[in-house]
Each structure stands twice: as structure tokens, then as C-alpha cells.
């Protein structure tokens, strides 16, 4: 069976999301799609996306929270535990039917951490993305071979789940320059960076840490060759990419 939950929304954002509709219902399942978390409550779904600054915390009932209660958008309580969402761009309650039709969710590419992630099928998705991508990190010319590798890895309509840290770290570990255009890269090179990103992210899930070879290390020596790490914004969202000009080609 599932867990019957009680809800609270200390911050007005949670009340706007309709969190009270879930009170007294049973949590039947949790699904991650890229950076989107879907909590199933029968014919209702809680959709959460944490963006850059949001987070879910899990506490024993009565334990002190690490952030102010006023900053809590959503509180789900069941048994001895409570889960609290602080911040993030998305918190909404949908019907299960609406979630299946939702354009934001339907526009996601293959999930990099899905158990059935197919590396061979992911390469064309990384190259072409959706006919009309819905990601806010997508390039405006989303289907062009002129899109850079760094832009493409952040486009959730191409591959879902890769964020700015693993964009930079996977490109470094695969020794690929994130400024190269997709049309210049072979399928083998794209497989290499996707495989690397998946392994790095799986390791981060297991131990809670991420690699730190280049991310936020601009000007410091590359751990492989000593060349100073470079940094530059990429794409319409101008997300900063870090790379080694000496190692990555």
C-alpha cells in the first residue's frame, strides 16, 4: 500500500498550487522525469521542478528544519516523516489525465538516469531534439547542426536530466570541447559524452557528490594538463560553461 499524507503550505506559493487537494490522499508512487518529480495520488499528481535553487528535504516529524518554515512551499506528512519543498520554479497539482497531456512533460527527451536509457537511441535525440522544443534552455534554432554541444546537453527536450554541472564535467571527462557544433561531432563522440554524464550522475546519486574537475574553477589549473580552466556563457540562457582549452578538442 501507499502512505496517507497530510499537507501544509506555509508559503503562499503552495496554497496557489492547490496543495490542500492532496490532504488525506494516499501517495501511490513517485516518478522522476529528468529534473521533474511526479508524485502520484490516484487521479491527482503533484508536479515539482526544483530549478537551480529549489530542494526537497526529508525530516523526522518534530525535527528542526534547515531552512525557515516561511520558505516552505509544500509539506507532505505521513507516519514519522515529513517531506518539505523549498523554492523551485514549479509546484502544481494536476489531474493524472492532464499530466499525461501536459506539453511541458511531453516535450522531455529521454531521461539520462532512466533504467531503460538507450544510448544508441539517445544520440539522434541529442542531435535533433523535438520538432518544437519546450525547454527554457533550448537554443532558438533547436534543430540546427549549428547548436553547440554545451547548449544541446542542457536542452531538456533533447536529453532530460543533465544540468550545468554535469554538462561541463561530462564534456571534460570525455575530452570534448563544449563549444563544438553538433554537426562537427561523430556519433561515437556523442555516445561518449552521454555515457560519461550518465555514469557521473549515477555516482552522484549513490554518494551525494559530483566531480569537481572544471566546474566553477575558472582560472585554476586543469587537473590533467595544467592549462587554466576557461569559462564562458552559452546559449540563449547564457549558462556558464567551464572547460580546459588544452585537453578538450
N, C-alpha and C positions, 0 to 999 in steps of 0.2 A: 504494500500500500504506500500511499504518499503521506505527506505531513500537512496537517491543517494549520493554516497560518493566521496570525493576527497582523494587522498592518498599522503603521503610523506614518505621518508625513510632517515632520517638524518644520521643514521649509515649504513655503507656498508652492514651489515648483512641483512637489509631489502631489499636492492637492489638485493642481491643474491637470496632472497626468491621469487623475481618476483612480488613484491607488486604493481608495476605500472600496472599490468594486471587488477587490480580491479578498477582503476580510472574511474569514470563516471558510474560505475555499481550501481545497487540497492541492498542494504542489505535486504535480504528477510527473514532471520531467524538466530537465534543463538542457538546452542545446546551444552550442556556440557556433556561429557562422561568421568566420573571420573575427572582426572586432565586435560583433553584435552578440548579445546574450539574450536568449529567448527562454523565459520561464513559463511553463505550461500549467494552466489552472482550468482544465476541462475546456470549455468553449471560450475562455479568455486567455490572453497571452500578455505577459509583461515584457516589453522590449526595452533593453538597456544598451546604450553605447557610451563608453567612458571617455572617448576622445583622448586628448593629451593629458588632462588633469583630473579626470574622474577616477573613482576607485570604489570597489566593494570591500567592506571589512566584515569579518565574522567574529562574534564575541559570545562568550557565555553570558546568559542573562544576568544582569546586575553588574557586569564588569565595566570599568571605566572605558569610554571611547577615546581614541587617539585624536579625534577632531571634535570641534564644537557641535553639540546636538543641533544648533540652529542651522548648521551647514548640511544636515542630513536630508536628502531628498526623499529617500524611501527607507522604511524599516519593515522587515519581514520577521516575525517572531513565531517560533514553533518549538515546543518542548523546552529544552535547556539552552537553546541557541537563538541568536538573532543575527540577521544579515543586514548591513546598512550600506546604502549607496550614497556617496558624497560626490556631488558635481557630475560633470559629463554633459555632452550636447543633447543626448536623447534619453528620455524616460517617458513611456507612454503605455497605456493599456489598450489592446486591440482585441477584437474578436478573433478566434482562430481562423475563421474564414477570411477576414480582412488581412491577416498576416500572410496568408498564402498568396493573396493578390497584390501585396504591397510592392510598389515599384522599387523602393529603396532596397528591400531584401531580395527581390527577384533579380536585381541588377548585379548581384555579387558574383564574382568569379569563383573558381574552385578554391576551397579552404585549404591553406597550406598545411594545417595541422590535422586535417580530417584523416581518420584511419584509412580510408579508401582513396587518399590523394593519389592521382595517376600522373606521374611525372611526364610521360610522353604526351598525354592529353593537355597538360598544363602549358607546354611550350607554345602551341598555337594560340592558346588563350592569352598568354603573356604578350605575344606578338600583336594580336588583333583586338583583344578585348571584346566588349559588347558592341553591337551596332550603334547603340547610343548609351554611352557610359553614364552612370548616375553618381559616380564618386566625386566628392568635392576636391580630391587631389588629382583628378584626371586632367590630362592635357586637353586643350580645346580641339586639337587635331588628333583625337584619341586613336584613330585607326591608321595613322601615318607611320611609315617606317622611319620617319624622322624623329619620333619621340625618343628621348634618351632612356637608357636603362634605369637610371635613378627614378625618373618620373614614372616609368611603367611599373616598377616594383611597388610604388605607393598607390597605384590606381587599383582600388578595391574591385572595380568592375573587370579587371584582368585576372588578378590573383588576390583572394581575400585573406587578410590577416597580417601582412607584413607592414611594420611601422618604420619610423625613421631610423631607429637604432639598427634594426636588422637589415634595412636597406643598405646602410653604409658598411656594417660589419660583414655581411654576406659577400658584397662586392669585393671587399678587401681580401677575405679568405679565399675567394675564387680568383683573385688577381685580375679582376676586370675593372676597367675604368668606368664609373657610373655615368660619365658624360658621353660615352659612345652611343650612337644611334642604333636602334633595334635592327635596322636594315644592314648594319655592318657586322652583326653578331651571328655566329653559327648556332644551329640548334644545340650542338654539344655544349657551347658556352652558356646558353640559356639554361640548359639542364643542370649544368654545374652550379650556377648561382642559385637556382631554385632548390636543388638538393642541399646545398650548403645552408641556405636560410632555414629550411625545414629542420635539419639536424641541430642547428644553433638554437632554434626556438624550442624544440623538444627538450634540449638540455636545460634551457632556461625554465621551462615548466617544471622539470624534475628538481632543480636545485635553487630556483628563485633568483638566479644571477644571469647576467648577459655578458658576452665578450666585450672587452674594452680596448681593442687594438687601435681604433681610429676615432670612434665617436666622441665628440667634444674634446678632441686632443689636437686642435689646430695649432700649428707651430711647433709641436713637440716632435721628437724624432720617431720615425717609423720603427716599430719593434723588430722588423725584418731587415731593413737596409739602412736605416738612419736618416733618410730623407725627411725633411719637415712635412708634417701632415698638412694638407691643404683643405680648405673649406669654402663652399660657395652655395648659394641658394639655387634651387632648381624648380622648374615648373611654374604654373600659374600661382600656386600657393607659396612659392619661394621657400620651400623647406630646405634647411641647410644639410648638405651632403658633405661627408668627410672622406678623404681618400689619400692614398700615397702616390704622388706623381712618379716615384721611382719604381714601385712594384707593380702598379696596376696599369694594364695596357688595353 
